[in-house]
Amino acid sequence: MSTKENFLRLLHNDHPTWLGDPWACNNPGAMARAFSTDAVTLISNIQPGQVGGKNIWGVTMDWPEGHGGSIPNVTEENKVLKDITQWREVIHFPEIEELPWHITDHMDPPKDPNKLVMVPSFVGLFEFSHFLMGFEDALCNYLEEPEEMSALLGAYAEWKTKMLDKVIDHMHPDIIHMHDDWGNKNNLFIPPYAWREVIKPHYVKMVQHLKSRGVLVQLHNDSVSGVIAEDIAEIGFDMWQGVLPQDDIPGIIEKTQGKVFIMGGIDMQKIDFPGVTQEEVDAEIQRCLDTYMPLGHYMPCITSIIAVHDNVDAMLV
């Protein structure tokens, strides 16, 4: 059995031969990651160590030394969108054809028939909103201006879907990895009713369209979101990567009834530090196997995209 076939069997709870490596958002034995123009342009075009750069939306981004990627640094002075009702005048969506598609044209994602090609797409709908206006304004606007927020996210979702169509045309991936963190280790950032009203409908359209193009869709969301687990399944995500051990993983598996494959459970607080031993890493993985694996539709996986410390990555592979 090929590694690709084994992972697809694991995905469908269909008697896989092995689990693969519980590493990051993908199983390296079965998948090859390829970064698309979407990842390059939407993250920021910021280089490691650079502070105060701008992404294509004008958002101020920092990439501190030693960090895994760039982060928004939104202040009252530099926020792109100060009034949600003015978003149509302020936010300008780049022409898809004018983006630097040469980045993907010259990439050669592996065509190994034994592997799945996964392209990550960062800056999801919720993340886009707080990138533009900061967390405080975004959270208030979800509650006070839901119609305007929905209109903004709808325009972004439509633009992003067109971009991902282009990514599919260029790179022919098997999986699109969609990144959007909706909360922290305790709860969602906004009430479930607001998430369902403002965010969910746009993901339904995006995911169903992408699946009509013949790709699987993986959600990365490493925040306690069990309260909307059934909604995540209804949207049509094939995989939910990043499910936290602080969440009710058995309850999530029971509620979703195999409609979405659960990838997560490894408690990075217990293992992601310089002095961790192989025995400690193995014990945490074994805990996940013993606790969640018998429930089905699950594989152990770290909840972040990558471990903070290189020694931990080496121990997980």
N, C-alpha and C positions, 0 to 999 in steps of 0.2 A: 504494500500500500504506500503510495506517495505521501509526502508531507502535506501537500495540498489537499488530497482526498481525506487524509486523517483529520485535518483541521475542520473541513466541511462536515465531516461526520460528528466531530466534537460539537460543532455549532448546532447541529440538528439533533444532538443527543442520540446518535445512531451508532453506538458501539465503536468508538474510536479505539485504536490500538495503544496510543499513548497520549499524554497531556501536552507535551512540548514544554517550552521554557516559560516560566511565569514572569516574563520580562516586559516592562513598559506596556504600550498599548497594542503591541503586535507580538505574535509568536514568531521569532526569528527563524525557526525551522520551517515555517510554512509561508511566511510573508516577506516581501521586500518593500521597504518604504522608499518613496520617491517624493521629493519636495517639489510642489508645483509653483507656478507664478503666484497663485493665490496665497500660498504660504509666504513667499518672498515679499510680495507687495503689501499684503494686509497686516503682516506683523509689524513692519516699520521701515525696512531698509536701514536699520540702525546696526552699527558694528559693535562687537564686544568692547566695553570700556567707554563707549560714547554716551554722553549725557546731553539732553536737550534737543535731540534731532526731531524731525517731523516725518510722520508717515503720509500716505497719499491723501488722507483726510484732513491733514493739518494738525493731527493730535501730537502733542509733545510726548516723546518716548525716551526712556532711559534704559541703558543696558549696563548695570553696575558690574565691575570686575568680579569674576567668580560666580556670577549668576548664570542660569541656564538659558536665559533669553531676555528680551526687552519687555518693559512694563510701562503702562501709561503714567505720566506724572501731570495730572490735571489740577490746575489751580484756578482761582476765581479770575485771574488775569489772562490765563492762556486757554481756557476752555473754548472749544470750537463753537458749541451751541449753548447760548445763555438763555434762550427763550424757546421752548419746545414748539410754540405756535409759529415760529419763524423758520422752521427747519427747511421748508421748501425753497426759501430764498438763500439760506446759508449753506446747505449741504448739496454738493454737486457730485454726481456719480460719474466716474471716469468712463470714457468710451471703451468698451471691451476690446475693440480692435486696436486701440492705441496703447494698450498695456504691453510691457516688454515680453511678448510671447517667445522671443528668441531664447529665453531662459529655459522654456520647456522644449522648444524645437531641438535644442542641442543636448537634451538629457536623453539618456538611453536606459529607461527602467528595465530591469531584468525580464527577459522573456522565457525564463526557465519554466517549462510546463508543469514542473513540480511545485512552483511557488505562486502565491497570490501577490499581486501588486496593489499596494495601498497608498493613496495620495492623501495627505492631511490637509484639511481646510480649517484654518484657525479663525479667530474672531467671530464667534457666533452672534446671534441676535442680541442677547442680553449684554454680552461683552461690548458689542458695538455701541450700545446705548450709553454705557457708563464711560467708555472711551471718549465719547463726544462731549459729555456734559458733567462728568464726575459722578461718583456714587450717590452723593446726597441728592442732587437734582434728579438723577435717574430714578431713584427709589420713590421720591415724591411724585414725579410725573407719572409713574406707573399707577399710582393711586388717584392723583388729582386730574390728570389729563390722559386717560386711557385711550381715547379716540385718536388723539394726535400721536401718541406713542405707537399705537398700532399702525397708523398710516406710515410713520417713519420706518418702522421695522418691516412693513410690507414692501415698501420701496427698496429697502436694502436686500430683503429676501429675494425679490425679483431680480435685482442686479446680480446678487451672488449666485443665483441659480443659472443665469446666463453665463457667468464666469465658469461655473463648474461644468456646464455643457461644453465649454471650450476645453477645459481640462480633460474631460472624457474624450473629446475628439482628438486631442493631441497625444494623450498618454495611455488611453485604453486601460484604465485601472480596473481591478476587480472589486476594490473597496474604496469608498470615500470615508475618511475619518473626519467627523464634524465635532468641533471643540466649542463647548459653551458651559461655563461653570455658573450654576444658578443659586449657589448658597455656600455655606460653610460646614463645619463638622457638627453643627447643631440643628440647622434648619435651612429652609429656603430664605433668600433675601427678601422676597415679596410673598404675600399670601397666595396660597394655591389658586384662589379664584382669579386673582389678577394675572398670574402666570397663564392660566387656562384661557383667559379672555384676550390677553394682549400678545402672548408669545406663541402658544401652542398652534393656533390656526395657520400661522406662517410656516412652521415646521412641517405640518401635515402636507402642505402644498409642495414644499421643497423636497421632502423625503420621498413622497409618492412619485414626483417627477423623476428624481434621480433613479429610483428603482425601476421606473419604466424604461430607463436607458440601459438596464441590465447590470447595474452594480449593486453590491451590498452596501449598506450604510451603517457605520459605527458611530455611536455617540460617546464622546468623552465628557463626563460630568462627575468630578470627584467632590461632590457635596451631598449632604444628607437630603435625599429626595424621595424617600420611600413613599411619602404621601401622594406623589404623582407617578408612582411606578406604573400603574395601569395606563395612565395617559402616555407615558413613554412608549409602552407597547402599542397603544392605539395609533400613535404617530406612524409607526412602521419601522422604527429602528431595528436592525437585525441584531446588533450587539450594543450593550451598555458597558463601556469600559470605564473603570475608575470607581466602582461601587465601594463605598467606604465600610470598614468594619464597624464604625460607629452607627451605621444604619442597620435596619432590621433585614439582613440579607435573606434569612429563611422566609420571612414574611413577603419580601419582594418576589422571591422565586415562586411562592405559592400564589400570589396575586396575579402575576404575569403569565402563569400557566404555560411556560415554554415559548411564549410569543417573542421574547427578547432574550438573547443569550447574555448571561451575567459574567463579567470579567472584573475581578477585583478581590477585595477581602483581606489582602496582605496589609498589615498595620505598619506603615513606614516609620512611625514614631518609635517602634520597637527595634528596627533594624538599620535605618538609614543614618548611621553615624560612623566616624572614622574607625573606632575600635571594635566594631561588631565582629563576631567570629562566625565562621561557616556553620558551626553548630547552632548558633542563635538564629541565623537565617533559615536553616533547614527546619528548625523547630517551629518557626512561624508559618512556613509553607505547609508543614505537616498539620498544624492546627487548622488551616483552611481546608485541607483535604479531608480531615476527619469531620469537621463541622458542617461544611457546605456541599462537598462533592456528592455525598449520597442523595442529595435532593435533586440532582440532575440539572441540566441546562446551565452549567457553571464551570469555570476554570479559575484557578488561583492566578492573580495578576496584581502587580503593583498598581497603586491607585493614581500615581502621578504619571506623567509622560516618560520621564526618566528619573532615576535615582539621583539625589543631590551629590552623593559621593561615589566616585568611580569604583572604589573597592566593592561597593554593594552591587553595582551592575555586574562585576566579574563573578561574584558569588551566586547571583541569580541565574546566570546562563549555564 
